[in-house]
């Protein structure tokens, strides 16, 4: 029986390249000279830390960072989970952005319910941080892929590991 998996893994190489581009743009901008504006990537913890002098400057950094990341990996800014802005040492601020990887259980349940409610001839099942869909025909599986891509737009989901 043909099957495939819905997954959501961050391409860390593409994200790192996008962040490097944003760092170079921040270093070259005249209005950021002499400020604490910078971006750091922690690949081990899968976090991005933004530093700035004010909330406004953090917003400017995001306006540079997100398009740079989107150019390297489509929909990569959708997988970022922004935490609260913290004040550090006087008037400086920082914000932590966590990189979400894998499909969370709530989203997986939503995908399973979506496929079952559509009454497609495919059986979805949750496999850890992925959703495996099996069906009798390839066409049924392609309908599932089209349905999920059309319905879920707030988180990047990839269909892969296709088996015949």
N, C-alpha and C positions, 0 to 999 in steps of 0.2 A: 504494500500500500504506500502510495506517495505521501511524504510528510515534509514539513519545513518548520523553522523556528522563528518566532518574533523575538528579537533581542534589541538591546540598546547599550552598546559599548562606546565609550569615548575614545576617539583616536587621539591619544596623548601626543603623538609626534606632530600632528596637524595643529592641535591646541597650543603646543609649545612654540611652534613656528608663528602662529598668529599672535601670541603674547610677545614674542621677540620683536615682531614688526611694530606692535603697539608701544613697547618700551622705547624703541628707536624714535618713534614719532613724538613721544612724550619728552624725551631728552632733547630733541631738536626744536620744540616749540618755545617761542620767545616768552610767552606768558607763564611758562612753568619754570623758567630760569630762577635759581635761588630759592625754590620751594621744596617741600618734602614729597612732591608728587612722584610716585613710583608704583610699579606692579611687580609682585613676586609670585612665582609658581612653585608650589611644593608638590612634586610628582608623587612622592611616597604617600602623603595624606590626601592627595587629589583635591587641593585647595588653591585658590588664587587670593592673594591679599593685596588690597588696594590701599595706598597711603596718600594722604593729602593734607592741605592746610584747613580745608573747610568742606562742608557737605556739597557746596556748589562745585568745588574742584574735583571731588569724587565723581560727581555727575559728568563733568567734562572728561575725566579719565575713562568712564564707561562709554561715553560717546565715541571715543577713539578705539577702545578695546573690543567692543562687541562687533563692529563692522570688520575689524581685522580678523577676528576669530571666525566670523561667518564666511569670509573669503576662503579660508583654509579648510573649514569643515562646515557644511551647511547645517543649519539649525543647532549649532553648538551653544548658542547663548540661551536656548530653551532648557538646556540641561543644568544650568547654573542655579543654585539655591542661595540667594543672598541673605546673609544674617544681618542683625541690627548694627548700625554704625556706632562704633565705640570711640570715645574721646581718650586720647593718650597724651601724656606729657604736655600739659598746658592747652594750647589751642589746636593741636594736631589731631587728626581723626584717621581711623582705619576701618575697613570693612572686609569681612571674610566672605568669599564666594566658594561654596562647596560644589564640586563637580559630581553630579549624580550619574551613577553607572548601573546598568541593569534595570529591569522592569520591577517596580515596587509591587507589593501584593495587591494593593487597591486597584492599580492600573491593570494588572494581570486579570483580576476578577472582572473588571469592566470589559476587557477584550473578550474574555470567555463568554460573558453575558451577551455582548454585542453579536458574536458569531452565532450563538444558540438562538437568540431572538430573531435573527434573520432567516432562520430555518434552512441554512445551507447544509449540504450533505458533507459535513466535515465535523470532526470531533476535536475540540480544543482541550488541552490539559496544561496545567501549570507545572513547569519543571524548574524549580529553584527561582532564578531571576530571569527566566525565559518562558515563553508560551509555545508549546509544540502543537501543531495542527496536523491531523492526519485525515485523509479522505480517499475515496475510491478512485477519483479521477483528478487529473491535473487541473482541469477547468474549474472544478469546485474550489481548489486551493487558490487559484488565481482570483476567483471572486472574493475569497476571504481577504486576500492581500489588498485588493482594491477597496473593499468595504472598510477595513481598518485604517488604511492610509487616508481615506476620505473623512472618516469619523473622528479620528484622534489626531489633532493638530497641535496640541499644547506640549507634546513631548516627542523627541525624535525616536522613531521605531524603525528598525530595519528587518526585512524578511530575508532569511538566509538559510544555509545548511539544508538545501533542498535535496531530498532523497527520493528516488523513484522506486 
